[in-house]
Amino acid sequence: MLATTDPTSLYTASALLPLLKISALLATGYAVHRALSPPNPPPAPKTCIDNRTLFERAIRHVTFCSKMLTWVIVLCDALATLHLAAPNPLTRPFASVLLPAPFLPPSQPTSSTSSLPPPSPLAAALTTPHAFLLLGAALAVGGAVLRLACFRALGTLFTFELTISPTHTLVTEGPYAWVRHPSYAGVYAVLLGSSAVMVSPGAWLREAWLNPSIHALWNAVVTGRQGAESGWVGAGAVLAWVFVAFWGTKVVYALRSTNRRVGTEDAELHRVFGAQWEEWAAHVRWRLVPWVF
């Protein structure tokens, strides 16, 4: 007797992939939010070590901007993915804004014999989490876990501003027993991981706006052909590219500024703690990544 396959069970199994992607997106948003939320209020300006650069003066605004932009992108991606995986009247108003018209699945089944709407051209890409997206989410979550461990290790001494209080002590336990600046390693992981999630294959920003606009421009400028894709080079595509340019510039600026902080902190801690810092630095040679850097 031949075994039969229930199509409903296949649909249920395939629904796990969109749920996995949505979970990774939400985990990324939460990780960025926790990692970039200051655990303590800002110190008095007169206690700040280095307040000369724009980054040092605006660091809390920079981190707030990073959190909000991340939430916007991951929530838009999650809503678009949810609608493509399971179209319904509740998500359709959001999808009609988030997705170009050719990508929207029909609101009703095309066949009276089918209770499920057929997949749109974008559904396969957006509802299947790419390995690069999952790795990015894991990197962001790992970076957040490391940052939170640093928050706990330093307690009230941890501030986003560069400062050394009169009661400051040299913390050499927890993550600081492995590298001298683990919280910055966590920042790198969070920013690079969240960036990977935003633009990985199968990501909403890439599949719905960036790639179609590139194809449309290629057809219009290089080949001279204009098809349905030419309509996608509009406000949505422009906003997508503006976001990518802004986010990329901000991430590079934040990473460079953070790297500059590493040297500044080492010099200041050396000045304040002297031989104690030298002993710690001799034992903990690595600044950010054990046995690497």
C-alpha positions as CSV (number, residue, x, y, z in Angstrom):
1,M,0.0,0.0,0.0
2,L,1.5,3.4,-1.0
3,A,1.8,6.0,1.7
4,T,0.1,9.3,1.1
5,T,1.2,12.7,2.1
6,D,-1.1,15.2,3.7
7,P,-0.5,18.6,2.1
8,T,-1.7,20.3,5.3
9,S,1.1,18.7,7.2
10,L,3.6,19.9,4.7
11,Y,2.2,23.4,5.1
12,T,2.5,23.2,8.8
13,A,6.1,22.0,8.6
14,S,7.0,24.8,6.2
15,A,5.5,27.3,8.6
16,L,8.3,26.5,11.1
17,L,10.8,28.2,8.8
18,P,9.0,31.6,8.9
19,L,8.6,31.3,12.6
20,L,12.3,30.6,12.9
21,K,13.2,33.7,10.9
22,I,10.7,35.9,12.9
23,S,12.2,34.6,16.1
24,A,15.7,35.5,14.9
25,L,14.6,39.0,13.9
26,L,12.9,39.7,17.3
27,A,15.9,38.2,19.1
28,T,18.2,40.6,17.2
29,G,16.0,43.6,18.0
30,Y,15.9,42.7,21.7
31,A,19.7,42.0,21.8
32,V,20.5,45.4,20.3
33,H,18.1,47.1,22.7
34,R,19.6,45.5,25.8
35,A,23.2,45.9,24.7
36,L,22.9,49.5,23.8
37,S,20.8,50.6,26.8
38,P,22.9,52.3,29.5
39,P,22.8,50.4,32.8
40,N,23.5,53.6,34.8
41,P,22.7,57.3,34.5
42,P,25.3,59.6,32.9
43,P,28.0,60.9,35.1
44,A,28.7,64.6,35.8
45,P,30.3,66.2,32.7
46,K,33.3,67.4,34.8
47,T,34.2,63.7,35.5
48,C,34.4,62.7,31.8
49,I,37.9,61.9,30.6
50,D,37.4,62.7,26.9
51,N,34.6,64.9,25.8
52,R,36.2,66.5,22.7
53,T,34.8,64.4,19.9
54,L,31.3,64.4,18.6
55,F,31.0,60.7,19.4
56,E,31.8,61.2,23.0
57,R,29.3,64.1,23.3
58,A,26.5,62.3,21.5
59,I,27.1,58.7,22.5
60,R,23.7,58.2,24.1
61,H,22.0,59.7,21.1
62,V,24.0,57.4,18.8
63,T,23.0,54.3,20.8
64,F,19.4,55.3,20.9
65,C,19.3,55.8,17.2
66,S,20.9,52.4,16.7
67,K,18.2,50.8,18.8
68,M,15.3,52.5,17.1
69,L,16.5,51.8,13.6
70,T,17.1,48.2,14.4
71,W,13.6,47.8,15.8
72,V,12.1,49.5,12.7
73,I,13.9,47.1,10.3
74,V,13.3,43.9,12.2
75,L,9.7,44.6,12.9
76,C,9.0,45.5,9.2
77,D,10.8,42.3,8.1
78,A,8.8,40.2,10.6
79,L,5.5,41.7,9.5
80,A,6.3,41.2,5.8
81,T,7.5,37.6,6.5
82,L,4.4,36.8,8.5
83,H,2.0,38.1,5.8
84,L,3.8,36.2,3.0
85,A,3.8,33.0,5.1
86,A,0.2,33.3,6.3
87,P,-1.7,36.1,4.4
88,N,-4.6,37.5,6.5
89,P,-6.6,40.7,6.7
90,L,-4.8,41.9,9.9
91,T,-1.4,42.0,8.3
92,R,-2.4,43.0,4.8
93,P,-2.5,46.8,5.6
94,F,1.1,46.6,6.8
95,A,2.2,44.4,3.9
96,S,0.7,46.8,1.4
97,V,3.0,49.5,2.6
98,L,6.1,47.3,3.2
99,L,6.0,45.2,0.0
100,P,5.9,46.4,-3.6
101,A,2.6,45.6,-5.3
102,P,3.9,42.7,-7.5
103,F,5.1,40.9,-4.3
104,L,1.8,41.0,-2.5
105,P,0.0,37.6,-2.4
106,P,-3.7,37.6,-3.5
107,S,-6.1,38.2,-0.7
108,Q,-8.2,35.3,-2.0
109,P,-7.2,31.8,-3.3
110,T,-7.1,31.6,-7.1
111,S,-8.7,28.2,-7.1
112,S,-12.0,27.2,-5.4
113,T,-10.3,23.9,-4.5
114,S,-7.5,25.5,-2.6
115,S,-7.9,27.0,0.9
116,L,-4.4,28.5,0.9
117,P,-3.3,31.4,-1.4
118,P,-0.5,30.6,-3.8
119,P,2.9,31.8,-2.8
120,S,4.1,35.2,-4.2
121,P,7.4,35.4,-6.0
122,L,9.0,36.8,-2.9
123,A,7.6,34.3,-0.4
124,A,10.2,31.6,-0.9
125,A,13.0,34.0,-0.2
126,L,11.5,36.0,2.6
127,T,9.9,33.1,4.5
128,T,13.0,30.9,4.5
129,P,15.8,32.1,6.9
130,H,19.2,32.2,5.3
131,A,22.1,30.8,7.2
132,F,23.8,34.3,7.1
133,L,20.7,35.8,8.8
134,L,20.8,33.2,11.5
135,L,24.5,33.6,12.1
136,G,24.0,37.4,12.3
137,A,21.3,37.0,14.9
138,A,23.4,34.5,16.9
139,L,26.3,37.0,16.8
140,A,24.1,39.9,17.9
141,V,22.7,37.8,20.8
142,G,26.1,36.6,21.8
143,G,27.4,40.2,21.8
144,A,24.5,41.3,24.0
145,V,25.1,38.5,26.5
146,L,28.8,39.6,26.7
147,R,27.7,43.2,27.2
148,L,25.3,42.3,30.0
149,A,28.0,40.3,31.7
150,C,30.2,43.4,31.6
151,F,27.4,45.5,33.0
152,R,27.2,43.1,35.9
153,A,30.9,42.9,36.5
154,L,31.4,46.7,36.6
155,G,28.1,47.5,38.4
156,T,27.7,51.2,39.0
157,L,31.1,51.8,37.4
158,F,29.8,51.0,33.9
159,T,28.9,54.2,32.1
160,F,28.7,54.9,28.3
161,E,30.8,58.0,28.9
162,L,34.6,57.7,29.5
163,T,34.9,58.5,33.2
164,I,36.8,57.3,36.3
165,S,35.1,58.1,39.6
166,P,37.0,58.8,42.8
167,T,35.9,55.4,44.1
168,H,36.9,53.6,40.9
169,T,38.5,50.2,41.2
170,L,40.2,48.1,38.6
171,V,37.9,45.2,37.8
172,T,39.8,42.1,36.6
173,E,37.1,39.4,37.1
174,G,34.4,38.0,34.9
175,P,34.9,38.9,31.2
176,Y,37.7,41.2,32.2
177,A,39.8,38.2,33.2
178,W,40.0,37.2,29.5
179,V,40.3,40.5,27.6
180,R,40.7,44.1,28.8
181,H,37.8,45.6,26.9
182,P,35.1,42.9,26.5
183,S,32.2,45.3,26.4
184,Y,33.6,46.8,23.1
185,A,34.0,43.3,21.7
186,G,30.3,42.9,22.5
187,V,29.5,46.2,20.7
188,Y,31.3,45.0,17.6
189,A,29.4,41.7,17.7
190,V,26.0,43.4,18.2
191,L,26.5,46.0,15.4
192,L,28.0,43.6,12.9
193,G,25.5,40.9,13.7
194,S,22.5,43.2,13.4
195,S,23.9,44.6,10.1
196,A,24.1,41.0,8.7
197,V,20.5,40.4,9.7
198,M,19.3,43.5,8.0
199,V,20.9,42.9,4.6
200,S,21.4,39.1,4.4
201,P,19.8,37.0,1.6
202,G,16.1,36.6,2.4
203,A,16.0,39.9,4.4
204,W,13.0,42.1,3.7
205,L,15.2,45.2,3.0
206,R,17.3,43.3,0.5
207,E,14.7,41.2,-1.3
208,A,11.8,43.7,-1.4
209,W,13.7,46.9,-2.2
210,L,17.5,46.8,-2.7
211,N,17.7,43.9,-5.2
212,P,14.6,44.8,-7.3
213,S,15.9,48.4,-7.6
214,I,19.3,47.2,-8.8
215,H,17.7,45.0,-11.4
216,A,15.3,47.7,-12.5
217,L,18.2,50.2,-12.9
218,W,20.3,47.6,-14.8
219,N,17.4,46.9,-17.2
220,A,16.7,50.6,-17.7
221,V,20.2,52.0,-18.0
222,V,22.3,49.1,-19.4
223,T,19.9,47.1,-21.5
224,G,17.4,49.8,-22.2
225,R,14.5,47.6,-21.2
226,Q,11.8,48.7,-18.8
227,G,9.6,46.1,-17.3
228,A,7.4,45.8,-14.2
229,E,10.5,46.2,-12.0
230,S,11.0,49.8,-13.2
231,G,8.1,50.8,-10.9
232,W,10.1,49.6,-7.9
233,V,12.6,52.4,-8.3
234,G,10.5,54.8,-6.3
235,A,10.2,56.3,-2.8
236,G,10.5,52.9,-1.1
237,A,13.7,52.0,-2.9
238,V,15.2,55.4,-2.3
239,L,14.4,55.2,1.4
240,A,15.9,51.7,1.5
241,W,19.2,52.9,0.0
242,V,19.3,56.0,2.2
243,F,18.9,53.8,5.2
244,V,21.7,51.5,4.1
245,A,24.0,54.4,3.5
246,F,23.1,56.0,6.8
247,W,23.3,52.8,8.8
248,G,26.6,51.8,7.2
249,T,28.2,55.2,7.9
250,K,27.0,55.1,11.5
251,V,28.3,51.6,12.1
252,V,31.7,52.4,10.6
253,Y,31.9,55.6,12.6
254,A,30.8,53.9,15.8
255,L,33.3,51.1,15.4
256,R,36.2,53.5,14.6
257,S,35.3,55.7,17.6
258,T,35.0,52.6,19.9
259,N,38.4,51.4,18.7
260,R,39.9,54.8,19.5
261,R,38.4,54.5,23.0
262,V,40.3,51.3,23.6
263,G,43.7,53.1,23.6
264,T,42.3,56.1,25.6
265,E,40.9,53.8,28.3
266,D,44.2,51.8,28.5
267,A,46.2,55.0,28.9
268,E,43.9,56.4,31.6
269,L,43.7,53.2,33.6
270,H,47.4,52.9,33.4
271,R,47.8,56.5,34.7
272,V,45.4,55.9,37.6
273,F,46.3,52.4,38.7
274,G,49.9,52.2,37.7
275,A,51.6,48.9,38.6
276,Q,48.3,47.2,39.3
277,W,47.2,47.9,35.7
278,E,50.6,46.8,34.4
279,E,50.3,43.5,36.2
280,W,46.8,43.0,34.8
281,A,47.8,43.9,31.3
282,A,50.7,41.5,31.4
283,H,48.4,38.7,32.4
284,V,45.5,39.8,30.2
285,R,47.3,40.7,27.0
286,W,44.4,40.8,24.6
287,R,42.3,43.9,24.2
288,L,39.2,42.5,22.5
289,V,39.4,38.9,21.3
290,P,41.5,36.3,23.2
291,W,44.6,35.1,21.2
292,V,43.6,37.3,18.3
293,F,43.6,41.0,19.2
